[in-house]
Amino acid sequence: MIGMRVQQFARRMVESIMRPLARLGITPNMLTLIGLLLTILTAGVIALNHLRIGGALVLVAGVFDMFDGAMARVSQKSSKFGAFFDSTLDRYSEGVLLLGIIIYVQLHVPAQQMMGPLRLANVIVWLTYVAAISSLMISYTRARAEGLGLDCKIGLLARPERVILLAAGLLIGGQWLLVWTMLVMALLTTITAIQRIVYIWRITRPPQANAALTTEPATQSGARPQSQASETEQKSLRALAKRLKTGQPLES
């Protein structure tokens, strides 16, 4: 994940840009809508076979995505609906962007171009679909965890990293590296979603599970629990007293 110092530095820079705009009456929700429109434009540019221009616009849209939150902070207009609206449109933005890649593949990747026994176009579409589903799961796991009062921000590929990876792949490789860009993105988004699921499973396990893990070695090594040992000793003492009372011989 991107370091906290880098995030804080970028946040301060964006807030300094937003202060003059806040005085013009621009609201955070306006910027959220503009960001979605910019992402739709970016997806259209990618679909029309301008991958490197699209990669540059992906970075611009990614930076613009920080504007609404910064505007909410500097204008002191933060609201629960604003946070919900921003998160919801972010999911639409990711979906639209990856849809642009799928449309590009269908229109501009030759059907006869092969990757081993498979058509290259089909492989890219499949990987893009996996990346889209896993990206949504990354966001959903965090939102669901926060709804339960838990914090879940761990993982290799949060949204800023996904934006940077996609933009870099489009800028550097264009069509030639698109399949590898989507392969890396599909793998890392899937791993990140699984990381968050496992993390929440670990922190929500019942305390009895941990206690069972600590007592199991002692039981396996032949040691008896204290309550079981004391109960056996009491039975032995009662049998001994009964034999002494009745005059029966003791077993050797």
Sequence and secondary structure as in RCSB ss.txt:
>XXXX:A:sequence
MIGMRVQQFARRMVESIMRPLARLGITPNMLTLIGLLLTILTAGVIALNHLRIGGALVLVAGVFDMFDGAMARVS
QKSSKFGAFFDSTLDRYSEGVLLLGIIIYVQLHVPAQQMMGPLRLANVIVWLTYVAAISSLMISYTRARAEGLGL
DCKIGLLARPERVILLAAGLLIGGQWLLVWTMLVMALLTTITAIQRIVYIWRITRPPQANAALTTEPATQSGARP
QSQASETEQKSLRALAKRLKTGQPLES
>XXXX:A:secstr
   HHHHHHHHHHHHHHHHHHHTTT  HHHHHHHHHHHHHHHHHHHHTT HHHHHHHHHHHHHHHHHHHHHHHHH
T   HHHHHHHHHHHHHHHHHHHHHHHHHHHHHS TT EETTEEHHHHHHHHHHHHHHHHHHHHHHHHHHHHTT 
    SS  HHHHHHHHHHHHHHTTTTTHHHHHHHHHHHHHHHHHHHHHHHHHHTS HHHHHHHHHHHHHHTT   
HHHHHHHHHHHHHHHHHHHHHT     
